[in-house]
Amino acid sequence: DLAEEAAPALTSAEKGIWLARLEQEHDNLRTALRGAIERREATTGLRLAGALWRFWYNHGHVNEGIRWLDLALALAAAWDDPADPPARARALYGAGTLAVAQGDHDRSVALNEEALSLQRDLNDAKRGLLQEPAGMLHSHLGQALDRRQAPMFLAQADQAEAADAGDRCELCQGQIR
């Protein structure tokens, strides 16, 4: 699948090439997402939307991205579909990041807390479930959280991701204080 192949490249030196390729395929990606939602394929919708959030963010399609992520997350919830937990976590994190871009900090906090909780429940921090450095998660949460809440939440996140976080967490916490 193009979207899932592109997702890790969107944080690499090849980012520009992949963003251009996704832009060329944007209509086809919309069709695939629409089909997954119409067929009530929650996992497929979550996987596609979770893989595309960086594309939407970088190309100014934030509102569209939020709509697709919301639809996929709502579909999984409406059908009580456990879906693919890593796909759900990626979709939650993507929606949380896009919510920050929209200025909806409260929603971003809720979505990112749920993503982190799911990651903890899966005990998957070493494998990098969210495919995000801990510092990035902290950075987005730090933008969204009230300064009084940030240290407490970041301390919880540090405990959950200590194996992968390293110095990035300390740096991020230093920026929030």
PyMOL commands that set and color helices and strands:
alter all, ss='L'
color gray80, all
select helices_A, chain A and resi 2-9+15-24+26-38+42-58+62-78+85-101+105-122+125-127+134-144+150-160+162-165+167-176
alter helices_A, ss='H'
color red, helices_A
deselect
rebuild
show_as cartoon
